[in-house]
Structures are given as C-alpha cells and as structure tokens.
Amino acid sequence: MKILLKNLIGFYKDEIVLVFHRIPLWTLLAWKEIVSKYKRTVLGPFWLSLAMIVFIFSISLIYSQLLSVEIDTYIPYLSFGVITWMFISTAIVESCDSFVAYSGYIKQIKIPILVFILRVLVRNNIIFLHNFPMLIFILLFFNIELTLDMVPMLLLGIAVLNINLLWMSILIAIFSTRYRDVQHMIGVMIQPIFFITPIIWDENTIKSSRFVIDFNPFYYLVESIRGVFIGENLTFEILVYLGVIGVAGVFIAIAIFYRFHKKIVLWL
C-alpha cells in the first residue's frame, strides 16, 4: 500500500503537476509547428482559411441543390460544421503520432510526455481560432443575429470540446504507440464518420435510422460550437452532458496513462 501511494504521488508530481509548469513549452512547440509549416510562404497560415473558403463554397454550390435548401442558410450551417469537424478530426488523427514524432525528445530528455499531447490540442486551437473570424464574417454577411448570450455558451462549448478531445487524444496516443495499426484504423474510420455525421447534411433530413445521429458522439461535439450560432439544437443540458462525459473520460485516460506511462518509452 505504501509503495502504491508513493508511486501515485511520484506520478502526480512528475507527470500531472509538472506538465502545467511546462505551459510555455507545449505552447511554443505548437506555435513552432505552425510557423515551420508555412515558412517562406506568401499567405502563411491564411492558406488554411483559403482552403476552408474554397471547400465550403464548392460544397455549398452542389449540396444546397441536392438537399433542396437555401444557400443563404446552408453556407453558415456548413461553415461551422466543417471548421469544427476539422478541429476535431485533425486533433484525433495527429494525436496518433504525438509520441512517435517526438520519440527522440522523450528518450533523451526528462519531460512530462503529456506535453506532446497538449501541443497537438494547442496547435489545433490556434488554427480553429485563426479561422473563427471567417465564421463571424459569414454570420454577418448572411444577417444571422449575434447576441452577448452567445459568448458564454461559446466559451463553454470550446471548453467541453477540448476536455473531450484531451481524453480521446491521451488514449489514442497510448494505444497508437503500442499498436501501430491503430493509427491506420483511425485514418480509415475518420472519413466515413464525417459522412454519417450531420455536417454537410441536416439532421432533419433523416426520418428513420435516427441512431446514426442520436448515438453519434461526434454530432454532439460539432453541435457544441455550431449550435451556439446555428439552429436551436444546442441546450445547456447537452453541454453539461458533454462536460460530465469529458471529466469522466479524463479520469479514465489518466488512470490508463498511469498504468502504462513507464512503458511508452519502450514502445517507441
């Protein structure tokens, strides 16, 4: 019992407490990745926004006619859905490689390895916030009302989204390091999930087989942002539900991380 308690205290100090003391490190790593990717380009990170604009308007021209919806309402709906989905899916896919990509640092330097998961989340938060002014412009252009009540709901939505992405990223990073097939499996699954999640189509178009929506956690994660501005699907209860799932998921992920954190170096 004493040995277990000593190990838990050591783990708490070395991995949990110390990671918060390394905030400048994981924010710097995230920022350096973005800067290095767009080094010597004219537009820099604005290529991300340009890619989003081209994708959104290309899809809108076709799917607004296929789904028989007004393009004035479809573009805002699609914009929030796609940009939120890109935030979620990129964080999940990149978390697969978060330990492997920095194996040299992990093997040679004593750093809390959760730093390398947090830099993935920070990087994708920066990109998401970088695209957010474009969403505000779309709302204003299509005369969608903005109120001060949306601000706390948006902040709460971003918080619960990040909490859920945190525990998912921790678990995915661990199992992807141990079993390299996990990364390929997630790469295969992420595309079909995009199409069965109400992102480019409205949930109201589905009259049967509602389980595709009702039991789809990605739908609720997308709605945690999109629902603040578009439609009336988001409720405070949904945010609380996502928050409870997120907190429970973090505790489970930390418990699994405690169980395997010393073996991660051996798996790299």
N, C-alpha and C positions, 0 to 999 in steps of 0.2 A: 504493500500500500504506500509506504514511504517513497519507494523507488518510482512508482507511478506518479505520485504527487510531484516529486522532484522533476520528472520528465515533462509533466504538464506545465510546470512553472517555467522550465527552461524553454520549452516550445513557445509559450506565451511571450516570453521576453525576446527571444531570438527571431521569431517569425511574425508575430502579430504586432507587438509594440514597436519593434524596430522598423517595420515597414512604414509606419506613419512618420517616423523620423527621417525617412528617405523620400519624402514627398518631392523635394526638388529633383531627385534622381529620376523617378519614373515620369515626371512631367517633362524633364529635359530629354529623356530617351524618346518620348512620344513626339516632341516637337522636332528633334533632330531627324527622325524618320520622315516626317512630312517635308522638311526643308531639303533633305538629301534627294528625295524622290523627284522634286521639281526644280532642282538646281540647274541653272543656266537655261531655264525656260522663260519665255516672254510673259505668259499669263500666270505662271506659278500655280498655286492652289486653285486659282479661278478656273483651271481646266476641269476640276471636279464639278463646279457649278455649271459650266458649259455643257459637260457630258449629261448632267441631270436635265438641263433645259431641253437639249436635243431629244433625249429619250422620252421625256414626259410629253412633249408636243407631238412627237412622232406617233406614240401610242394613242394619244388623245384623238388625233385625226381619224384613226381607224376604229378604235373601240367605242368611241362615242356613237358612231353609226351602227356598229354591230350590236351594241347594247340598247340602242334607241334612247339615249339620254342626251340632254342638252349639254353642249360642250362647255357652257359657262359654269355649270355645276360640276361637270366631270373633271375638268382640269384641276381645281383646288382639291377635290377628293383624291385624285390620282397622285398629285404632287406630294401631299402629306403622307400618303400610303407608301409611295416609292422611297422617299427620302428616309422615313422612319424604318422601313424594311432594310434599306441599305445599311443603316446604322446597326440594326440587329444582326443581320446575316454576316456582315463583314467582321463584326466583333467575334461572332461564333467561329467563323472559318479561320480567322487569324489566331484565335486562342489555341487552335490545334498545334501550331508551330511555335508557341510563345516560349517554351522551354528549350526546344531543339535549336531554334535560331540563335539563342544566346548560350549555348552549351559551353562555349569557351569561357565566358564570364562566370558561369555557375560553377565550373570545375576549378577555376583558379582563384576566384575572389570570394570572400565570405560576404555574401549579400543575401538578404531575405528573398527567396525566389518568387514570392508573390509579387515582387516589384515588376517582374516581367509580364505578369498577367495584367496588372494595373496600368502599365504603359499602353497595352492594347486598348483598354477602355478609355483612357485619357485621349489617345490618338483619335479614336472614333468619335469621342465627344467633341473634340476640336473641329473635326470635319463636319459633324452634324450642325454645330453652332455656326460654322462658316457658311453652310447652305441655308440657314434659317432666315436671313434677311430676304432671300429669294421667295420664301414661302409667305412672308409678310407682304411683299410686293404683290404676289398673286392674290392674296386676300383683298388687298386694297383695290387692285385693278378690277376684280370681279365683284366689288361692292359688298363684301362679306363683313358684317359688323364685328368690330373688335371692342371688347369691354375690359375694364380693370379686373373683373372677376376671373378672367381667363388666366391672369398671371399666376396666382397661387395654384390653380389647377395644373397649369403647365409645369411649374416647378415640382409639384408633387408627382406628376406623370413622368418627368425626367428622372426623378429620384427612384421611383419604383421600377422603372425600366432598367436603370443602372444596377440596382440591387439584384434583380433577376439575372441580368447579364453577368454579374460578378460570380454568382454561384455556378451558373452554367459554364462559364469560362474556366473556373477552377477545376471542375470535374472533367471537362473536355481536355484541358491541358494535361492532367494527370494520366487519363486513360489513353490519350494520343501519344504520350511519351512511352508508355508501357506497351501499347499495341498500336503499331504504326498504321494498321488498316483502318483505325477509327477515323483518321483524317480523310482518307479516301471515301469512307462510308458517308461522312458528313457532306463531303463535296457532291456526292451522288444524290443525297436526300434534300439538300437545300433548295435545289431548283424546283422539284415537284411541290415542296411546301409553299413556295412562292405562288404557284398557280392555284393551289387549293385554299389559300388564304385570301379573304376579300381585300385585295389591294387594287387590282385593275378591274375588278367587278364588284358590284354592290351586293351585300348580303341579302337584300330584299328580293333579288332575282332568283334565289333558291327557295323553293316551296317545300321540297322534300329533301331527305338526306341531310337534315339540319345538323347532324352530329359532326359534319365536316367543319362547321362553324362553332357550335356550342362547346365542343371538346377540343378546340384548336387553341392552345395557349398563345400562339403567335398572333392570332387575331386580337386577343385582349392586349397584348403588348403593343401592337400597332395602334390600337384604339386609345391607349394611354396618352398618346400625343395627338393623333388625328382627331379623336373625339372631343378634344378641348375646343377645336375650331370648327370642325365639320360635323354636321348631324347632331343627333341627340342620344347617341348610344352610350356615351361615357357617363357613368354615375360615380358618385363618391364611394359607393359600395364596391364597385369594380376596382377602384384604386386601392381601397382597404384590402380587398381580397388579394390583389397582386402584391401588396405590401406584406401581408401575412405569409403568402407563399414564398416571397423573396427572402424574408428574415429566416423562415424555417429552412429554406434551401441553403442559405449561407451557413447556418449552424451545421447542417449535414455535410456540406462541402468542406468546412473547416475540420470536422471530425475525420473525414476520409483523408484530407490532406495531412492531418496529424499522424494518421496510420501509415502513410506511405512517403512522407516528405524526405526521409533519410534514404530512400531507395531511388529517388528520382535521378540523383547524380549517377547511380549505377546503370540506369536505363538509357542515359544519353549516349 
